[in-house]
Amino acid sequence: MNKIMKEFPPKKQNQVTLENWRTHPYSSWSFSNVRELIPTSEIQNDPSKVWELGTGQNQNELVTEKELTDLSVDSVVVLHKGNIVFETYQNNMDQNGKHILFSVSKSILGLLCGILEKDNLLDTSALVSKYIPEIKGTAYKDASIRDCLDMQVGVYFDEDYLATSGPIISYRYAANWNPTPDSERHLGLRSFLQTLKERDGDHGHKFHYVSPNTDLLGWVIERVSDDQYSNVISEKLWKPLGAEQPGYITVDRFGAPRSAGGKCFTTRDLARVGMMIYQNGSGHSQQIVPESWIEDIFNNGSNSAWDLGDMAPDFPNKNVAYRSKWYSHKGSNPMIHGIGIHGQYLFVDRVREISISWFSSDNDPLSKERLPKVLSVVNRIRDNLT
C-alpha cells in the first residue's frame, strides 16, 4: 500500500519534500499537489461559463491496463468531436486533481502569444529587448520573440535534467524548485536570465531546446500586459475557454511565474485546450486563439532548423518541426503536441477532431523509450477513432 503523505504527520520516509518531489514514488503524490510544496499563483476560471463536454461510448480498449502501468500514467482523457470517449485516473489523481504540465506549459504560452499579437500588444517579429531592455547585456540582446517561440536562440544552456552542476542547477534554485542554499537565495528567474551571457551559435538557425527562453517570454507577457502572468492567462484564455476548474502556476521567491514548466490543470481542462485547437482556435462559442495562429503552428515550423537541432534523433524518420512551443508532425497524418518531462502530453489531431491529455509520474524525466511507446498508443487511438 502506498503510504506517501499518509498518516499525520507522515513518517519521514513517506514525506514529500523539495528534495524528492520529482522522483518516484513521491511524484505520484507531488505532481498533483504541487501547491503544497512551492508558492503558486491562481489561474481563475469562470464557473458560470463552463464549456460542457459530451459523453460518448467509453472505449476502454483505447489504452490497456498494462500500458497505463508501464507508462506510470496518472490520468488520460480522450475527446473525440467534443465527447469524452476514454477517461482514466490512477495513483493520486481524480477528475478535479490539478496535475503539473511541466513543459506542456510552454505550449500554453505559445497560444497566449498568438492572442496577444492579435490584440496588438505583442509583435513576435520584434527583438525581446524592445520589451525587456534589462537583457541587453545577455545572449538574448539581439534575439527576437519569434526566436524564443521556436527555440532558435543561440544561448549557451545545457538542458540536462540529470545534471548536478552548471546553469541548470542555478535555474532550479531561481525557480524555487529545489532546496536553495543561502548563497543562491538572491536568485529569481529574472535575475537568472540576466546571467545567460554566453552564446553558442546564431539566432534563428537551429532548434535548441532552452527552457529559460519561455520564462523570458513570460516576463515579456507581463510587461506588455502590465499584469500578472496568471491573470493574463485567466482573462485571455482560461475564462474564454470555459475551463471547468481554476488552475495555478508556480512562482519564484519574488513572484515571477515559472511559465516554462509550472502550470497545473485538470486533465479535462487540458483536453479542452486541445479541443479548442482542433476547432481552429474556436471554443465555447467564440474565437479564442486566431485561426491564422493555429494554421501557422501546423504548417510553418522549419524542418531544416529541427533537423539541425538537439532533439531530431528522438523523432527518427519523421517530418517534424517546432513552432510557437508546439511539436508539429506534418505530412498526410498531421498532428501537433506539447511534451513535458516525466510523461506529460497534449496531442491534437485536427483532421479526426481528437484531443488527448495525458499525465504521468514516470521517474525518468526524459526517457528515450517512453515517447515512442506513448506515440504508438496515441496513433492507435487516432486510427480507432477515424
C-alpha positions, 0 to 999 in steps of 0.5 A, spaced: 500 500 500 502 506 498 503 510 504 506 517 501 503 523 505 499 518 509 498 518 516 499 525 520 504 527 520 507 522 515 513 518 517 519 521 514 520 516 509 513 517 506 514 525 506 514 529 500 519 534 500 523 539 495 528 534 495 524 528 492 518 531 489 520 529 482 522 522 483 518 516 484 514 514 488 513 521 491 511 524 484 505 520 484 503 524 490 507 531 488 505 532 481 498 533 483 499 537 489 504 541 487 501 547 491 503 544 497 510 544 496 512 551 492 508 558 492 503 558 486 499 563 483 491 562 481 489 561 474 481 563 475 476 560 471 469 562 470 464 557 473 458 560 470 461 559 463 463 552 463 464 549 456 460 542 457 463 536 454 459 530 451 459 523 453 460 518 448 461 510 448 467 509 453 472 505 449 476 502 454 480 498 449 483 505 447 489 504 452 490 497 456 491 496 463 498 494 462 500 500 458 497 505 463 502 501 468 508 501 464 507 508 462 506 510 470 500 514 467 496 518 472 490 520 468 488 520 460 482 523 457 480 522 450 475 527 446 473 525 440 468 531 436 467 534 443 465 527 447 469 524 452 470 517 449 476 514 454 477 517 461 482 514 466 485 516 473 490 512 477 495 513 483 493 520 486 489 523 481 481 524 480 477 528 475 478 535 479 486 533 481 490 539 478 496 535 475 503 539 473 504 540 465 511 541 466 513 543 459 506 542 456 506 549 459 510 552 454 505 550 449 500 554 453 504 560 452 505 559 445 497 560 444 497 566 449 502 569 444 498 568 438 492 572 442 496 577 444 499 579 437 492 579 435 490 584 440 496 588 438 500 588 444 505 583 442 509 583 435 513 576 435 517 579 429 520 584 434 527 583 438 525 581 446 529 587 448 524 592 445 520 589 451 525 587 456 531 592 455 534 589 462 537 583 457 541 587 453 547 585 456 545 577 455 545 572 449 538 574 448 540 582 446 539 581 439 534 575 439 527 576 437 520 573 440 519 569 434 526 566 436 524 564 443 517 561 440 521 556 436 527 555 440 532 558 435 536 562 440 543 561 440 544 561 448 549 557 451 544 552 456 545 545 457 538 542 458 540 536 462 535 534 467 540 529 470 545 534 471 548 536 478 552 542 476 552 548 471 546 553 469 541 548 470 542 547 477 542 555 478 535 555 474 532 550 479 534 554 485 531 561 481 525 557 480 524 555 487 524 548 485 529 545 489 532 546 496 536 553 495 542 554 499 543 561 502 548 563 497 543 562 491 537 565 495 538 572 491 536 568 485 529 569 481 528 567 474 529 574 472 535 575 475 537 568 472 536 570 465 540 576 466 546 571 467 545 567 460 551 571 457 554 566 453 552 564 446 553 558 442 551 559 435 546 564 431 539 566 432 534 563 428 538 557 425 537 551 429 532 548 434 535 548 441 531 546 446 532 552 452 527 552 457 529 559 460 527 562 453 519 561 455 520 564 462 523 570 458 517 570 454 513 570 460 516 576 463 515 579 456 507 577 457 507 581 463 510 587 461 506 588 455 500 586 459 502 590 465 499 584 469 500 578 472 502 572 468 496 568 471 491 573 470 493 574 463 492 567 462 485 567 466 482 573 462 485 571 455 484 564 455 482 560 461 475 564 462 474 564 454 475 557 454 470 555 459 475 551 463 471 547 468 476 548 474 481 554 476 488 552 475 495 555 478 502 556 476 508 556 480 512 562 482 519 564 484 521 567 491 519 574 488 513 572 484 515 571 477 511 565 474 515 559 472 511 559 465 516 554 462 514 548 466 509 550 472 502 550 470 497 545 473 490 543 470 485 538 470 486 533 465 479 535 462 481 542 462 487 540 458 483 536 453 479 542 452 485 546 450 486 541 445 479 541 443 479 548 442 485 547 437 482 542 433 476 547 432 481 552 429 482 556 435 474 556 436 471 554 443 465 555 447 462 559 442 467 564 440 474 565 437 479 564 442 486 563 439 486 566 431 485 561 426 491 564 422 495 562 429 493 555 429 494 554 421 501 557 422 503 552 428 501 546 423 504 548 417 510 553 418 515 550 423 522 549 419 524 542 418 531 544 416 532 548 423 529 541 427 533 537 423 539 541 425 537 541 432 538 537 439 532 533 439 531 530 431 534 523 433 528 522 438 523 523 432 527 518 427 524 518 420 519 523 421 517 530 418 517 534 424 518 541 426 517 546 432 513 552 432 510 557 437 512 551 443 508 546 439 511 539 436 508 539 429 508 532 425 506 534 418 505 530 412 498 526 410 497 524 418 498 531 421 498 532 428 501 537 433 503 536 441 506 539 447 511 534 451 513 535 458 518 531 462 516 525 466 510 523 461 506 529 460 502 530 453 497 534 449 496 531 442 491 534 437 489 531 431 485 536 427 483 532 421 479 526 426 477 532 431 481 528 437 484 531 443 488 527 448 491 529 455 495 525 458 499 525 465 504 521 468 509 520 474 514 516 470 521 517 474 525 518 468 524 525 466 526 524 459 526 517 457 528 515 450 523 509 450 517 512 453 515 517 447 515 512 442 511 507 446 506 513 448 506 515 440 504 508 438 498 508 443 496 515 441 496 513 433 492 507 435 487 511 438 487 516 432 486 510 427 480 507 432 477 513 432 477 515 424 
